[in-house]
Amino acid sequence: MSKGLSLWFAISSIALLSASAMTISYNGWLAAMLGVLSILNIGWGFVIKSKRRRS
């Protein structure tokens, strides 16, 4: 994976987890949804990394 793409996944994951942490006190469902979205984002980064490594 290129450095730019890995930086994108790192920053977007941090932003999603931070947003989830900030919304815990306001709305629990929104915080849970953002948490799941951040886990999916991290997983998608690993999928792309493995696909690029194979080719």
PAVO-587575 format. One record per residue (C-alpha): residue in three letters; residue number from 1; x, y, z. Coordinates in Angstrom, 1 decimal, padded with zeros to 4 digits. Layout:
<recs>
[rec "ala"; NUM; [X; Y; Z]]
...
</recs>
This chain:
<recs>
[rec "met"; 1; [000.0; 000.0; 000.0]]
[rec "ser"; 2; [001.3; 003.4; -000.8]]
[rec "lys"; 3; [002.2; 005.9; 001.9]]
[rec "gly"; 4; [-000.5; 008.3; 000.9]]
[rec "leu"; 5; [-003.2; 005.6; 001.0]]
[rec "ser"; 6; [-002.1; 004.3; 004.3]]
[rec "leu"; 7; [-002.0; 007.9; 005.7]]
[rec "trp"; 8; [-005.6; 008.3; 004.4]]
[rec "phe"; 9; [-006.8; 005.2; 006.2]]
[rec "ala"; 10; [-005.0; 006.2; 009.4]]
[rec "ile"; 11; [-006.4; 009.8; 009.5]]
[rec "ser"; 12; [-009.9; 008.7; 008.5]]
[rec "ser"; 13; [-009.9; 006.0; 011.2]]
[rec "ile"; 14; [-008.7; 008.5; 013.8]]
[rec "ala"; 15; [-011.4; 011.0; 012.7]]
[rec "leu"; 16; [-014.2; 008.5; 012.9]]
[rec "leu"; 17; [-013.1; 007.2; 016.3]]
[rec "ser"; 18; [-012.8; 010.7; 017.6]]
[rec "ala"; 19; [-016.2; 011.6; 016.3]]
[rec "ser"; 20; [-017.6; 008.5; 018.0]]
[rec "ala"; 21; [-016.0; 009.4; 021.3]]
[rec "met"; 22; [-017.4; 012.9; 021.1]]
[rec "thr"; 23; [-021.0; 011.8; 020.3]]
[rec "ile"; 24; [-021.1; 009.3; 023.2]]
[rec "ser"; 25; [-022.6; 011.9; 025.6]]
[rec "tyr"; 26; [-025.1; 013.2; 023.0]]
[rec "asn"; 27; [-026.4; 010.1; 021.3]]
[rec "gly"; 28; [-025.5; 006.5; 022.0]]
[rec "trp"; 29; [-026.9; 005.1; 018.8]]
[rec "leu"; 30; [-024.9; 007.6; 016.7]]
[rec "ala"; 31; [-021.7; 006.8; 018.6]]
[rec "ala"; 32; [-022.2; 003.1; 018.1]]
[rec "met"; 33; [-022.9; 003.6; 014.4]]
[rec "leu"; 34; [-019.7; 005.7; 014.1]]
[rec "gly"; 35; [-017.8; 003.0; 016.0]]
[rec "val"; 36; [-018.9; 000.3; 013.6]]
[rec "leu"; 37; [-018.1; 002.5; 010.6]]
[rec "ser"; 38; [-014.6; 003.1; 011.9]]
[rec "ile"; 39; [-014.1; -000.6; 012.4]]
[rec "leu"; 40; [-015.3; -001.2; 008.9]]
[rec "asn"; 41; [-012.9; 001.5; 007.6]]
[rec "ile"; 42; [-010.0; -000.1; 009.4]]
[rec "gly"; 43; [-010.9; -003.5; 008.0]]
[rec "trp"; 44; [-011.3; -002.1; 004.5]]
[rec "gly"; 45; [-007.7; -000.8; 004.8]]
[rec "phe"; 46; [-006.5; -004.2; 005.6]]
[rec "val"; 47; [-008.4; -005.7; 002.7]]
[rec "ile"; 48; [-006.9; -003.2; 000.3]]
[rec "lys"; 49; [-003.4; -003.8; 001.7]]
[rec "ser"; 50; [-003.7; -007.6; 001.2]]
[rec "lys"; 51; [-005.0; -007.2; -002.3]]
[rec "arg"; 52; [-002.2; -004.9; -003.3]]
[rec "arg"; 53; [000.4; -007.2; -001.7]]
[rec "arg"; 54; [-000.9; -010.2; -003.8]]
[rec "ser"; 55; [-000.6; -008.4; -007.1]]
</recs>
